[in-house]
Amino acid sequence: DANEIYAPSAEEVEYARRVVACWEEEQRRRRRGGTDDVSANNKFSGVAVLDGMMIEQLHVDSARRLLTSNEEGCEKITEEV
C-alpha cells in the first residue's frame, strides 16, 4: 500500500515531535525572560537548540507538515480498515 511505503518512520515522527516541542518550549522560555539572550526585550531570536543542533522556523514548519501528513495518513488507513 502506498500509504505504508511513503509514510514516515516512527523515528521520523518522534524527531518531528521533539523539534516542535523544543521550539515551543524555547518560545515560552524566552517570553518569560529565562534566557541569557541580551537582544532587545528578550524577544525570541528564531533559533532553538535540539541535540546540539540549531532549529529554525523552517525546520519546525517541515516537522509540522510531516506530523500533519502522518496524522492524515493514519486517519485514511483507519477509515479503510
mmJSON file of the N, C-alpha and C atoms, coordinates in Angstrom:
{"data_MODEL":{"atom_site":{
"group_PDB":["ATOM","ATOM","ATOM","ATOM","ATOM","ATOM","ATOM","ATOM","ATOM","ATOM","ATOM","ATOM","ATOM","ATOM","ATOM","ATOM","ATOM","ATOM","ATOM","ATOM","ATOM","ATOM","ATOM","ATOM","ATOM","ATOM","ATOM","ATOM","ATOM","ATOM","ATOM","ATOM","ATOM","ATOM","ATOM","ATOM","ATOM","ATOM","ATOM","ATOM","ATOM","ATOM","ATOM","ATOM","ATOM","ATOM","ATOM","ATOM","ATOM","ATOM","ATOM","ATOM","ATOM","ATOM","ATOM","ATOM","ATOM","ATOM","ATOM","ATOM","ATOM","ATOM","ATOM","ATOM","ATOM","ATOM","ATOM","ATOM","ATOM","ATOM","ATOM","ATOM","ATOM","ATOM","ATOM","ATOM","ATOM","ATOM","ATOM","ATOM","ATOM","ATOM","ATOM","ATOM","ATOM","ATOM","ATOM","ATOM","ATOM","ATOM","ATOM","ATOM","ATOM","ATOM","ATOM","ATOM","ATOM","ATOM","ATOM","ATOM","ATOM","ATOM","ATOM","ATOM","ATOM","ATOM","ATOM","ATOM","ATOM","ATOM","ATOM","ATOM","ATOM","ATOM","ATOM","ATOM","ATOM","ATOM","ATOM","ATOM","ATOM","ATOM","ATOM","ATOM","ATOM","ATOM","ATOM","ATOM","ATOM","ATOM","ATOM","ATOM","ATOM","ATOM","ATOM","ATOM","ATOM","ATOM","ATOM","ATOM","ATOM","ATOM","ATOM","ATOM","ATOM","ATOM","ATOM","ATOM","ATOM","ATOM","ATOM","ATOM","ATOM","ATOM","ATOM","ATOM","ATOM","ATOM","ATOM","ATOM","ATOM","ATOM","ATOM","ATOM","ATOM","ATOM","ATOM","ATOM","ATOM","ATOM","ATOM","ATOM","ATOM","ATOM","ATOM","ATOM","ATOM","ATOM","ATOM","ATOM","ATOM","ATOM","ATOM","ATOM","ATOM","ATOM","ATOM","ATOM","ATOM","ATOM","ATOM","ATOM","ATOM","ATOM","ATOM","ATOM","ATOM","ATOM","ATOM","ATOM","ATOM","ATOM","ATOM","ATOM","ATOM","ATOM","ATOM","ATOM","ATOM","ATOM","ATOM","ATOM","ATOM","ATOM","ATOM","ATOM","ATOM","ATOM","ATOM","ATOM","ATOM","ATOM","ATOM","ATOM","ATOM","ATOM","ATOM","ATOM","ATOM","ATOM","ATOM","ATOM","ATOM","ATOM","ATOM","ATOM","ATOM","ATOM","ATOM","ATOM","ATOM","ATOM","ATOM"],
"id":[1,2,3,4,5,6,7,8,9,10,11,12,13,14,15,16,17,18,19,20,21,22,23,24,25,26,27,28,29,30,31,32,33,34,35,36,37,38,39,40,41,42,43,44,45,46,47,48,49,50,51,52,53,54,55,56,57,58,59,60,61,62,63,64,65,66,67,68,69,70,71,72,73,74,75,76,77,78,79,80,81,82,83,84,85,86,87,88,89,90,91,92,93,94,95,96,97,98,99,100,101,102,103,104,105,106,107,108,109,110,111,112,113,114,115,116,117,118,119,120,121,122,123,124,125,126,127,128,129,130,131,132,133,134,135,136,137,138,139,140,141,142,143,144,145,146,147,148,149,150,151,152,153,154,155,156,157,158,159,160,161,162,163,164,165,166,167,168,169,170,171,172,173,174,175,176,177,178,179,180,181,182,183,184,185,186,187,188,189,190,191,192,193,194,195,196,197,198,199,200,201,202,203,204,205,206,207,208,209,210,211,212,213,214,215,216,217,218,219,220,221,222,223,224,225,226,227,228,229,230,231,232,233,234,235,236,237,238,239,240,241,242,243],
"type_symbol":["N","C","C","N","C","C","N","C","C","N","C","C","N","C","C","N","C","C","N","C","C","N","C","C","N","C","C","N","C","C","N","C","C","N","C","C","N","C","C","N","C","C","N","C","C","N","C","C","N","C","C","N","C","C","N","C","C","N","C","C","N","C","C","N","C","C","N","C","C","N","C","C","N","C","C","N","C","C","N","C","C","N","C","C","N","C","C","N","C","C","N","C","C","N","C","C","N","C","C","N","C","C","N","C","C","N","C","C","N","C","C","N","C","C","N","C","C","N","C","C","N","C","C","N","C","C","N","C","C","N","C","C","N","C","C","N","C","C","N","C","C","N","C","C","N","C","C","N","C","C","N","C","C","N","C","C","N","C","C","N","C","C","N","C","C","N","C","C","N","C","C","N","C","C","N","C","C","N","C","C","N","C","C","N","C","C","N","C","C","N","C","C","N","C","C","N","C","C","N","C","C","N","C","C","N","C","C","N","C","C","N","C","C","N","C","C","N","C","C","N","C","C","N","C","C","N","C","C","N","C","C","N","C","C","N","C","C","N","C","C","N","C","C"],
"label_atom_id":["N","CA","C","N","CA","C","N","CA","C","N","CA","C","N","CA","C","N","CA","C","N","CA","C","N","CA","C","N","CA","C","N","CA","C","N","CA","C","N","CA","C","N","CA","C","N","CA","C","N","CA","C","N","CA","C","N","CA","C","N","CA","C","N","CA","C","N","CA","C","N","CA","C","N","CA","C","N","CA","C","N","CA","C","N","CA","C","N","CA","C","N","CA","C","N","CA","C","N","CA","C","N","CA","C","N","CA","C","N","CA","C","N","CA","C","N","CA","C","N","CA","C","N","CA","C","N","CA","C","N","CA","C","N","CA","C","N","CA","C","N","CA","C","N","CA","C","N","CA","C","N","CA","C","N","CA","C","N","CA","C","N","CA","C","N","CA","C","N","CA","C","N","CA","C","N","CA","C","N","CA","C","N","CA","C","N","CA","C","N","CA","C","N","CA","C","N","CA","C","N","CA","C","N","CA","C","N","CA","C","N","CA","C","N","CA","C","N","CA","C","N","CA","C","N","CA","C","N","CA","C","N","CA","C","N","CA","C","N","CA","C","N","CA","C","N","CA","C","N","CA","C","N","CA","C","N","CA","C","N","CA","C","N","CA","C","N","CA","C","N","CA","C","N","CA","C","N","CA","C","N","CA","C"],
"label_alt_id":[null,null,null,null,null,null,null,null,null,null,null,null,null,null,null,null,null,null,null,null,null,null,null,null,null,null,null,null,null,null,null,null,null,null,null,null,null,null,null,null,null,null,null,null,null,null,null,null,null,null,null,null,null,null,null,null,null,null,null,null,null,null,null,null,null,null,null,null,null,null,null,null,null,null,null,null,null,null,null,null,null,null,null,null,null,null,null,null,null,null,null,null,null,null,null,null,null,null,null,null,null,null,null,null,null,null,null,null,null,null,null,null,null,null,null,null,null,null,null,null,null,null,null,null,null,null,null,null,null,null,null,null,null,null,null,null,null,null,null,null,null,null,null,null,null,null,null,null,null,null,null,null,null,null,null,null,null,null,null,null,null,null,null,null,null,null,null,null,null,null,null,null,null,null,null,null,null,null,null,null,null,null,null,null,null,null,null,null,null,null,null,null,null,null,null,null,null,null,null,null,null,null,null,null,null,null,null,null,null,null,null,null,null,null,null,null,null,null,null,null,null,null,null,null,null,null,null,null,null,null,null,null,null,null,null,null,null,null,null,null,null,null,null],
"label_comp_id":["ASP","ASP","ASP","ALA","ALA","ALA","ASN","ASN","ASN","GLU","GLU","GLU","ILE","ILE","ILE","TYR","TYR","TYR","ALA","ALA","ALA","PRO","PRO","PRO","SER","SER","SER","ALA","ALA","ALA","GLU","GLU","GLU","GLU","GLU","GLU","VAL","VAL","VAL","GLU","GLU","GLU","TYR","TYR","TYR","ALA","ALA","ALA","ARG","ARG","ARG","ARG","ARG","ARG","VAL","VAL","VAL","VAL","VAL","VAL","ALA","ALA","ALA","CYS","CYS","CYS","TRP","TRP","TRP","GLU","GLU","GLU","GLU","GLU","GLU","GLU","GLU","GLU","GLN","GLN","GLN","ARG","ARG","ARG","ARG","ARG","ARG","ARG","ARG","ARG","ARG","ARG","ARG","ARG","ARG","ARG","GLY","GLY","GLY","GLY","GLY","GLY","THR","THR","THR","ASP","ASP","ASP","ASP","ASP","ASP","VAL","VAL","VAL","SER","SER","SER","ALA","ALA","ALA","ASN","ASN","ASN","ASN","ASN","ASN","LYS","LYS","LYS","PHE","PHE","PHE","SER","SER","SER","GLY","GLY","GLY","VAL","VAL","VAL","ALA","ALA","ALA","VAL","VAL","VAL","LEU","LEU","LEU","ASP","ASP","ASP","GLY","GLY","GLY","MET","MET","MET","MET","MET","MET","ILE","ILE","ILE","GLU","GLU","GLU","GLN","GLN","GLN","LEU","LEU","LEU","HIS","HIS","HIS","VAL","VAL","VAL","ASP","ASP","ASP","SER","SER","SER","ALA","ALA","ALA","ARG","ARG","ARG","ARG","ARG","ARG","LEU","LEU","LEU","LEU","LEU","LEU","THR","THR","THR","SER","SER","SER","ASN","ASN","ASN","GLU","GLU","GLU","GLU","GLU","GLU","GLY","GLY","GLY","CYS","CYS","CYS","GLU","GLU","GLU","LYS","LYS","LYS","ILE","ILE","ILE","THR","THR","THR","GLU","GLU","GLU","GLU","GLU","GLU","VAL","VAL","VAL"],
"label_asym_id":["A","A","A","A","A","A","A","A","A","A","A","A","A","A","A","A","A","A","A","A","A","A","A","A","A","A","A","A","A","A","A","A","A","A","A","A","A","A","A","A","A","A","A","A","A","A","A","A","A","A","A","A","A","A","A","A","A","A","A","A","A","A","A","A","A","A","A","A","A","A","A","A","A","A","A","A","A","A","A","A","A","A","A","A","A","A","A","A","A","A","A","A","A","A","A","A","A","A","A","A","A","A","A","A","A","A","A","A","A","A","A","A","A","A","A","A","A","A","A","A","A","A","A","A","A","A","A","A","A","A","A","A","A","A","A","A","A","A","A","A","A","A","A","A","A","A","A","A","A","A","A","A","A","A","A","A","A","A","A","A","A","A","A","A","A","A","A","A","A","A","A","A","A","A","A","A","A","A","A","A","A","A","A","A","A","A","A","A","A","A","A","A","A","A","A","A","A","A","A","A","A","A","A","A","A","A","A","A","A","A","A","A","A","A","A","A","A","A","A","A","A","A","A","A","A","A","A","A","A","A","A","A","A","A","A","A","A","A","A","A","A","A","A"],
"label_entity_id":["1","1","1","1","1","1","1","1","1","1","1","1","1","1","1","1","1","1","1","1","1","1","1","1","1","1","1","1","1","1","1","1","1","1","1","1","1","1","1","1","1","1","1","1","1","1","1","1","1","1","1","1","1","1","1","1","1","1","1","1","1","1","1","1","1","1","1","1","1","1","1","1","1","1","1","1","1","1","1","1","1","1","1","1","1","1","1","1","1","1","1","1","1","1","1","1","1","1","1","1","1","1","1","1","1","1","1","1","1","1","1","1","1","1","1","1","1","1","1","1","1","1","1","1","1","1","1","1","1","1","1","1","1","1","1","1","1","1","1","1","1","1","1","1","1","1","1","1","1","1","1","1","1","1","1","1","1","1","1","1","1","1","1","1","1","1","1","1","1","1","1","1","1","1","1","1","1","1","1","1","1","1","1","1","1","1","1","1","1","1","1","1","1","1","1","1","1","1","1","1","1","1","1","1","1","1","1","1","1","1","1","1","1","1","1","1","1","1","1","1","1","1","1","1","1","1","1","1","1","1","1","1","1","1","1","1","1","1","1","1","1","1","1"],
"label_seq_id":[1,1,1,2,2,2,3,3,3,4,4,4,5,5,5,6,6,6,7,7,7,8,8,8,9,9,9,10,10,10,11,11,11,12,12,12,13,13,13,14,14,14,15,15,15,16,16,16,17,17,17,18,18,18,19,19,19,20,20,20,21,21,21,22,22,22,23,23,23,24,24,24,25,25,25,26,26,26,27,27,27,28,28,28,29,29,29,30,30,30,31,31,31,32,32,32,33,33,33,34,34,34,35,35,35,36,36,36,37,37,37,38,38,38,39,39,39,40,40,40,41,41,41,42,42,42,43,43,43,44,44,44,45,45,45,46,46,46,47,47,47,48,48,48,49,49,49,50,50,50,51,51,51,52,52,52,53,53,53,54,54,54,55,55,55,56,56,56,57,57,57,58,58,58,59,59,59,60,60,60,61,61,61,62,62,62,63,63,63,64,64,64,65,65,65,66,66,66,67,67,67,68,68,68,69,69,69,70,70,70,71,71,71,72,72,72,73,73,73,74,74,74,75,75,75,76,76,76,77,77,77,78,78,78,79,79,79,80,80,80,81,81,81],
"pdbx_PDB_ins_code":[null,null,null,null,null,null,null,null,null,null,null,null,null,null,null,null,null,null,null,null,null,null,null,null,null,null,null,null,null,null,null,null,null,null,null,null,null,null,null,null,null,null,null,null,null,null,null,null,null,null,null,null,null,null,null,null,null,null,null,null,null,null,null,null,null,null,null,null,null,null,null,null,null,null,null,null,null,null,null,null,null,null,null,null,null,null,null,null,null,null,null,null,null,null,null,null,null,null,null,null,null,null,null,null,null,null,null,null,null,null,null,null,null,null,null,null,null,null,null,null,null,null,null,null,null,null,null,null,null,null,null,null,null,null,null,null,null,null,null,null,null,null,null,null,null,null,null,null,null,null,null,null,null,null,null,null,null,null,null,null,null,null,null,null,null,null,null,null,null,null,null,null,null,null,null,null,null,null,null,null,null,null,null,null,null,null,null,null,null,null,null,null,null,null,null,null,null,null,null,null,null,null,null,null,null,null,null,null,null,null,null,null,null,null,null,null,null,null,null,null,null,null,null,null,null,null,null,null,null,null,null,null,null,null,null,null,null,null,null,null,null,null,null],
"Cartn_x":[0.841,0.0,0.89,0.551,1.348,1.45,0.373,0.423,1.502,1.611,2.618,4.023,4.183,5.5,6.043,5.185,5.632,5.449,4.848,4.645,5.998,6.118,7.379,7.56,8.81,9.098,8.729,8.65,8.355,9.431,10.669,11.772,11.617,11.198,10.991,9.86,8.797,7.659,8.085,8.813,9.274,10.202,11.108,12.014,11.226,10.248,9.421,8.694,8.189,7.517,8.502,9.725,10.736,11.122,11.211,11.538,10.472,9.213,8.112,8.083,8.227,8.211,9.366,10.547,11.717,11.482,10.97,10.703,9.693,8.611,7.571,8.058,8.849,9.405,10.367,11.176,12.112,11.356,10.285,9.467,8.899,8.351,7.789,8.867,10.02,11.122,11.579,11.708,12.175,11.139,9.873,8.826,8.838,9.206,9.288,10.572,11.481,12.74,13.782,13.59,14.534,15.628,16.365,17.424,18.584,19.716,20.888,20.908,19.943,19.87,19.784,20.634,20.631,20.0,19.278,18.628,17.527,17.077,16.071,14.85,14.509,13.312,13.272,14.401,14.444,13.466,13.256,12.354,12.955,12.086,12.534,13.422,14.612,15.591,15.367,14.463,14.211,15.086,15.795,16.656,16.465,16.383,16.373,17.448,17.809,18.838,18.271,18.399,17.953,19.093,19.51,20.611,21.855,22.113,23.294,23.186,21.999,21.81,20.804,21.086,20.176,18.881,17.78,16.456,15.92,15.492,14.915,13.484,12.793,11.392,11.183,12.084,11.904,11.912,12.69,12.706,11.396,10.877,9.611,8.474,8.467,7.432,7.459,8.64,8.789,8.301,8.665,8.241,6.725,6.127,4.661,3.974,4.53,3.953,4.028,5.168,5.316,4.286,4.125,3.169,1.738,1.415,0.067,-0.202,0.742,0.534,0.486,1.264,1.237,-0.122,-0.66,-1.977,-3.056,-2.982,-3.969,-3.861,-2.645,-2.443,-2.99,-2.815,-3.34,-4.859,-5.462,-6.915,-7.42,-6.74,-7.155,-7.03,-5.939,-5.748,-6.835,-7.157,-8.197,-9.542,-9.835,-11.096,-11.191,-10.071,-10.07,-10.267,-9.906,-9.967,-11.368],
"Cartn_y":[-1.182,0.0,1.25,2.221,3.444,4.222,4.252,4.973,4.411,3.107,2.481,2.698,2.684,2.856,4.27,5.26,6.65,7.284,6.575,7.112,7.281,8.306,8.485,7.358,7.087,6.06,6.578,5.671,6.048,7.003,6.779,7.65,9.061,9.154,10.474,11.222,10.514,11.131,11.602,10.776,11.151,12.362,12.387,13.531,14.802,14.704,15.865,16.383,15.486,15.906,16.625,16.109,16.736,18.119,18.277,19.579,20.6,20.236,21.159,21.478,20.468,20.686,21.58,21.351,22.168,23.628,23.832,25.177,25.903,25.215,25.84,26.143,25.242,25.478,26.665,26.769,27.898,29.217,29.227,30.441,30.831,29.865,30.151,30.646,29.993,30.366,31.793,32.138,33.485,34.549,34.215,35.18,35.463,34.453,34.622,35.331,35.498,36.164,35.239,33.938,32.978,32.609,33.597,33.318,34.27,33.912,34.781,35.76,35.627,36.462,37.929,38.766,40.182,41.016,40.371,41.112,41.983,42.93,43.883,43.167,43.481,42.959,41.432,40.764,39.299,38.64,39.234,38.637,37.345,36.445,35.161,35.412,34.814,35.081,34.265,33.295,32.497,31.27,30.938,29.763,29.028,27.716,26.857,25.797,25.074,24.046,22.719,21.708,20.35,19.395,18.649,17.694,18.36,19.6,20.314,20.91,20.821,21.351,22.505,23.51,24.653,24.268,24.729,24.54,25.92,26.094,27.36,27.116,28.202,28.108,27.137,27.116,26.219,24.754,24.415,23.042,22.708,23.68,23.483,23.333,24.162,24.056,22.685,22.193,20.879,19.783,19.89,18.904,18.902,20.089,20.162,19.576,19.796,19.186,17.669,17.152,15.71,15.155,15.808,15.335,15.399,16.472,16.612,15.544,15.343,14.334,12.942,12.706,11.409,11.167,12.183,12.054,11.816,12.54,12.361,10.969,10.475,9.13,8.076,8.275,7.326,7.307,8.479,8.559,7.788,7.918,7.221,5.715,5.278,3.849,3.308,4.052,3.635,3.549,4.516,4.515,3.318,2.886,1.783,0.435,0.336,-0.961,-1.336],
"Cartn_z":[0.0,0.0,0.0,-0.823,-0.968,0.339,1.118,2.397,3.307,3.347,4.198,3.668,2.35,1.739,1.967,1.776,1.852,3.224,4.142,5.489,6.181,7.011,7.747,8.764,9.077,10.074,11.463,12.409,13.794,14.325,13.91,14.349,13.786,12.53,11.919,12.606,12.932,13.621,15.008,15.725,17.064,17.008,16.053,15.922,15.593,14.711,14.365,15.602,16.412,17.663,18.584,18.671,19.52,19.001,17.684,17.094,17.469,17.281,17.584,19.078,19.914,21.364,21.808,21.267,21.601,21.22,20.023,19.515,20.406,20.716,21.533,22.941,23.516,24.843,24.827,23.797,23.696,23.577,22.829,22.721,24.079,24.808,26.142,27.086,27.07,27.959,27.706,26.458,26.136,26.465,26.314,26.68,28.175,28.958,30.415,30.815,29.881,30.186,30.765,30.647,31.205,30.24,29.762,28.8,29.018,28.519,28.585,27.419,26.529,25.334,25.752,25.171,25.506,24.395,23.509,22.434,23.015,22.239,22.697,23.244,24.481,25.151,25.224,25.078,25.133,24.175,23.034,22.052,21.53,21.109,20.587,19.377,19.38,18.332,17.068,17.121,15.934,15.834,16.92,16.926,18.253,18.172,19.352,19.121,20.158,20.033,20.512,19.66,19.979,19.671,20.653,20.483,19.901,20.324,19.868,18.475,17.873,16.518,16.552,15.729,15.65,14.948,15.518,14.934,14.594,13.372,12.93,12.473,12.171,11.778,10.615,9.643,8.501,8.926,9.965,10.467,11.165,11.89,12.599,11.597,10.568,9.53,8.875,8.565,7.954,8.907,10.179,11.175,11.315,11.328,11.45,10.224,9.044,7.828,7.905,8.353,8.485,9.463,10.603,11.6,11.081,10.375,9.82,8.774,7.863,6.822,7.425,8.478,9.144,9.794,10.452,11.089,10.04,8.927,7.865,7.266,7.089,6.563,7.5,8.792,9.772,9.759,9.578,9.502,8.277,7.147,5.93,6.103,6.707,6.922,7.848,8.906,9.844,9.15,8.269,7.548,6.609,6.046,5.089,5.774,7.036,7.749,8.084],
"occupancy":[1.0,1.0,1.0,1.0,1.0,1.0,1.0,1.0,1.0,1.0,1.0,1.0,1.0,1.0,1.0,1.0,1.0,1.0,1.0,1.0,1.0,1.0,1.0,1.0,1.0,1.0,1.0,1.0,1.0,1.0,1.0,1.0,1.0,1.0,1.0,1.0,1.0,1.0,1.0,1.0,1.0,1.0,1.0,1.0,1.0,1.0,1.0,1.0,1.0,1.0,1.0,1.0,1.0,1.0,1.0,1.0,1.0,1.0,1.0,1.0,1.0,1.0,1.0,1.0,1.0,1.0,1.0,1.0,1.0,1.0,1.0,1.0,1.0,1.0,1.0,1.0,1.0,1.0,1.0,1.0,1.0,1.0,1.0,1.0,1.0,1.0,1.0,1.0,1.0,1.0,1.0,1.0,1.0,1.0,1.0,1.0,1.0,1.0,1.0,1.0,1.0,1.0,1.0,1.0,1.0,1.0,1.0,1.0,1.0,1.0,1.0,1.0,1.0,1.0,1.0,1.0,1.0,1.0,1.0,1.0,1.0,1.0,1.0,1.0,1.0,1.0,1.0,1.0,1.0,1.0,1.0,1.0,1.0,1.0,1.0,1.0,1.0,1.0,1.0,1.0,1.0,1.0,1.0,1.0,1.0,1.0,1.0,1.0,1.0,1.0,1.0,1.0,1.0,1.0,1.0,1.0,1.0,1.0,1.0,1.0,1.0,1.0,1.0,1.0,1.0,1.0,1.0,1.0,1.0,1.0,1.0,1.0,1.0,1.0,1.0,1.0,1.0,1.0,1.0,1.0,1.0,1.0,1.0,1.0,1.0,1.0,1.0,1.0,1.0,1.0,1.0,1.0,1.0,1.0,1.0,1.0,1.0,1.0,1.0,1.0,1.0,1.0,1.0,1.0,1.0,1.0,1.0,1.0,1.0,1.0,1.0,1.0,1.0,1.0,1.0,1.0,1.0,1.0,1.0,1.0,1.0,1.0,1.0,1.0,1.0,1.0,1.0,1.0,1.0,1.0,1.0,1.0,1.0,1.0,1.0,1.0,1.0,1.0,1.0,1.0,1.0,1.0,1.0],
"B_iso_or_equiv":[0.0,0.0,0.0,0.0,0.0,0.0,0.0,0.0,0.0,0.0,0.0,0.0,0.0,0.0,0.0,0.0,0.0,0.0,0.0,0.0,0.0,0.0,0.0,0.0,0.0,0.0,0.0,0.0,0.0,0.0,0.0,0.0,0.0,0.0,0.0,0.0,0.0,0.0,0.0,0.0,0.0,0.0,0.0,0.0,0.0,0.0,0.0,0.0,0.0,0.0,0.0,0.0,0.0,0.0,0.0,0.0,0.0,0.0,0.0,0.0,0.0,0.0,0.0,0.0,0.0,0.0,0.0,0.0,0.0,0.0,0.0,0.0,0.0,0.0,0.0,0.0,0.0,0.0,0.0,0.0,0.0,0.0,0.0,0.0,0.0,0.0,0.0,0.0,0.0,0.0,0.0,0.0,0.0,0.0,0.0,0.0,0.0,0.0,0.0,0.0,0.0,0.0,0.0,0.0,0.0,0.0,0.0,0.0,0.0,0.0,0.0,0.0,0.0,0.0,0.0,0.0,0.0,0.0,0.0,0.0,0.0,0.0,0.0,0.0,0.0,0.0,0.0,0.0,0.0,0.0,0.0,0.0,0.0,0.0,0.0,0.0,0.0,0.0,0.0,0.0,0.0,0.0,0.0,0.0,0.0,0.0,0.0,0.0,0.0,0.0,0.0,0.0,0.0,0.0,0.0,0.0,0.0,0.0,0.0,0.0,0.0,0.0,0.0,0.0,0.0,0.0,0.0,0.0,0.0,0.0,0.0,0.0,0.0,0.0,0.0,0.0,0.0,0.0,0.0,0.0,0.0,0.0,0.0,0.0,0.0,0.0,0.0,0.0,0.0,0.0,0.0,0.0,0.0,0.0,0.0,0.0,0.0,0.0,0.0,0.0,0.0,0.0,0.0,0.0,0.0,0.0,0.0,0.0,0.0,0.0,0.0,0.0,0.0,0.0,0.0,0.0,0.0,0.0,0.0,0.0,0.0,0.0,0.0,0.0,0.0,0.0,0.0,0.0,0.0,0.0,0.0,0.0,0.0,0.0,0.0,0.0,0.0,0.0,0.0,0.0,0.0,0.0,0.0],
"pdbx_formal_charge":[null,null,null,null,null,null,null,null,null,null,null,null,null,null,null,null,null,null,null,null,null,null,null,null,null,null,null,null,null,null,null,null,null,null,null,null,null,null,null,null,null,null,null,null,null,null,null,null,null,null,null,null,null,null,null,null,null,null,null,null,null,null,null,null,null,null,null,null,null,null,null,null,null,null,null,null,null,null,null,null,null,null,null,null,null,null,null,null,null,null,null,null,null,null,null,null,null,null,null,null,null,null,null,null,null,null,null,null,null,null,null,null,null,null,null,null,null,null,null,null,null,null,null,null,null,null,null,null,null,null,null,null,null,null,null,null,null,null,null,null,null,null,null,null,null,null,null,null,null,null,null,null,null,null,null,null,null,null,null,null,null,null,null,null,null,null,null,null,null,null,null,null,null,null,null,null,null,null,null,null,null,null,null,null,null,null,null,null,null,null,null,null,null,null,null,null,null,null,null,null,null,null,null,null,null,null,null,null,null,null,null,null,null,null,null,null,null,null,null,null,null,null,null,null,null,null,null,null,null,null,null,null,null,null,null,null,null,null,null,null,null,null,null],
"auth_seq_id":[1,1,1,2,2,2,3,3,3,4,4,4,5,5,5,6,6,6,7,7,7,8,8,8,9,9,9,10,10,10,11,11,11,12,12,12,13,13,13,14,14,14,15,15,15,16,16,16,17,17,17,18,18,18,19,19,19,20,20,20,21,21,21,22,22,22,23,23,23,24,24,24,25,25,25,26,26,26,27,27,27,28,28,28,29,29,29,30,30,30,31,31,31,32,32,32,33,33,33,34,34,34,35,35,35,36,36,36,37,37,37,38,38,38,39,39,39,40,40,40,41,41,41,42,42,42,43,43,43,44,44,44,45,45,45,46,46,46,47,47,47,48,48,48,49,49,49,50,50,50,51,51,51,52,52,52,53,53,53,54,54,54,55,55,55,56,56,56,57,57,57,58,58,58,59,59,59,60,60,60,61,61,61,62,62,62,63,63,63,64,64,64,65,65,65,66,66,66,67,67,67,68,68,68,69,69,69,70,70,70,71,71,71,72,72,72,73,73,73,74,74,74,75,75,75,76,76,76,77,77,77,78,78,78,79,79,79,80,80,80,81,81,81],
"auth_comp_id":["ASP","ASP","ASP","ALA","ALA","ALA","ASN","ASN","ASN","GLU","GLU","GLU","ILE","ILE","ILE","TYR","TYR","TYR","ALA","ALA","ALA","PRO","PRO","PRO","SER","SER","SER","ALA","ALA","ALA","GLU","GLU","GLU","GLU","GLU","GLU","VAL","VAL","VAL","GLU","GLU","GLU","TYR","TYR","TYR","ALA","ALA","ALA","ARG","ARG","ARG","ARG","ARG","ARG","VAL","VAL","VAL","VAL","VAL","VAL","ALA","ALA","ALA","CYS","CYS","CYS","TRP","TRP","TRP","GLU","GLU","GLU","GLU","GLU","GLU","GLU","GLU","GLU","GLN","GLN","GLN","ARG","ARG","ARG","ARG","ARG","ARG","ARG","ARG","ARG","ARG","ARG","ARG","ARG","ARG","ARG","GLY","GLY","GLY","GLY","GLY","GLY","THR","THR","THR","ASP","ASP","ASP","ASP","ASP","ASP","VAL","VAL","VAL","SER","SER","SER","ALA","ALA","ALA","ASN","ASN","ASN","ASN","ASN","ASN","LYS","LYS","LYS","PHE","PHE","PHE","SER","SER","SER","GLY","GLY","GLY","VAL","VAL","VAL","ALA","ALA","ALA","VAL","VAL","VAL","LEU","LEU","LEU","ASP","ASP","ASP","GLY","GLY","GLY","MET","MET","MET","MET","MET","MET","ILE","ILE","ILE","GLU","GLU","GLU","GLN","GLN","GLN","LEU","LEU","LEU","HIS","HIS","HIS","VAL","VAL","VAL","ASP","ASP","ASP","SER","SER","SER","ALA","ALA","ALA","ARG","ARG","ARG","ARG","ARG","ARG","LEU","LEU","LEU","LEU","LEU","LEU","THR","THR","THR","SER","SER","SER","ASN","ASN","ASN","GLU","GLU","GLU","GLU","GLU","GLU","GLY","GLY","GLY","CYS","CYS","CYS","GLU","GLU","GLU","LYS","LYS","LYS","ILE","ILE","ILE","THR","THR","THR","GLU","GLU","GLU","GLU","GLU","GLU","VAL","VAL","VAL"],
"auth_asym_id":["A","A","A","A","A","A","A","A","A","A","A","A","A","A","A","A","A","A","A","A","A","A","A","A","A","A","A","A","A","A","A","A","A","A","A","A","A","A","A","A","A","A","A","A","A","A","A","A","A","A","A","A","A","A","A","A","A","A","A","A","A","A","A","A","A","A","A","A","A","A","A","A","A","A","A","A","A","A","A","A","A","A","A","A","A","A","A","A","A","A","A","A","A","A","A","A","A","A","A","A","A","A","A","A","A","A","A","A","A","A","A","A","A","A","A","A","A","A","A","A","A","A","A","A","A","A","A","A","A","A","A","A","A","A","A","A","A","A","A","A","A","A","A","A","A","A","A","A","A","A","A","A","A","A","A","A","A","A","A","A","A","A","A","A","A","A","A","A","A","A","A","A","A","A","A","A","A","A","A","A","A","A","A","A","A","A","A","A","A","A","A","A","A","A","A","A","A","A","A","A","A","A","A","A","A","A","A","A","A","A","A","A","A","A","A","A","A","A","A","A","A","A","A","A","A","A","A","A","A","A","A","A","A","A","A","A","A","A","A","A","A","A","A"],
"auth_atom_id":["N","CA","C","N","CA","C","N","CA","C","N","CA","C","N","CA","C","N","CA","C","N","CA","C","N","CA","C","N","CA","C","N","CA","C","N","CA","C","N","CA","C","N","CA","C","N","CA","C","N","CA","C","N","CA","C","N","CA","C","N","CA","C","N","CA","C","N","CA","C","N","CA","C","N","CA","C","N","CA","C","N","CA","C","N","CA","C","N","CA","C","N","CA","C","N","CA","C","N","CA","C","N","CA","C","N","CA","C","N","CA","C","N","CA","C","N","CA","C","N","CA","C","N","CA","C","N","CA","C","N","CA","C","N","CA","C","N","CA","C","N","CA","C","N","CA","C","N","CA","C","N","CA","C","N","CA","C","N","CA","C","N","CA","C","N","CA","C","N","CA","C","N","CA","C","N","CA","C","N","CA","C","N","CA","C","N","CA","C","N","CA","C","N","CA","C","N","CA","C","N","CA","C","N","CA","C","N","CA","C","N","CA","C","N","CA","C","N","CA","C","N","CA","C","N","CA","C","N","CA","C","N","CA","C","N","CA","C","N","CA","C","N","CA","C","N","CA","C","N","CA","C","N","CA","C","N","CA","C","N","CA","C","N","CA","C","N","CA","C","N","CA","C","N","CA","C","N","CA","C","N","CA","C"],
"pdbx_PDB_model_num":[1,1,1,1,1,1,1,1,1,1,1,1,1,1,1,1,1,1,1,1,1,1,1,1,1,1,1,1,1,1,1,1,1,1,1,1,1,1,1,1,1,1,1,1,1,1,1,1,1,1,1,1,1,1,1,1,1,1,1,1,1,1,1,1,1,1,1,1,1,1,1,1,1,1,1,1,1,1,1,1,1,1,1,1,1,1,1,1,1,1,1,1,1,1,1,1,1,1,1,1,1,1,1,1,1,1,1,1,1,1,1,1,1,1,1,1,1,1,1,1,1,1,1,1,1,1,1,1,1,1,1,1,1,1,1,1,1,1,1,1,1,1,1,1,1,1,1,1,1,1,1,1,1,1,1,1,1,1,1,1,1,1,1,1,1,1,1,1,1,1,1,1,1,1,1,1,1,1,1,1,1,1,1,1,1,1,1,1,1,1,1,1,1,1,1,1,1,1,1,1,1,1,1,1,1,1,1,1,1,1,1,1,1,1,1,1,1,1,1,1,1,1,1,1,1,1,1,1,1,1,1,1,1,1,1,1,1,1,1,1,1,1,1]
}}}
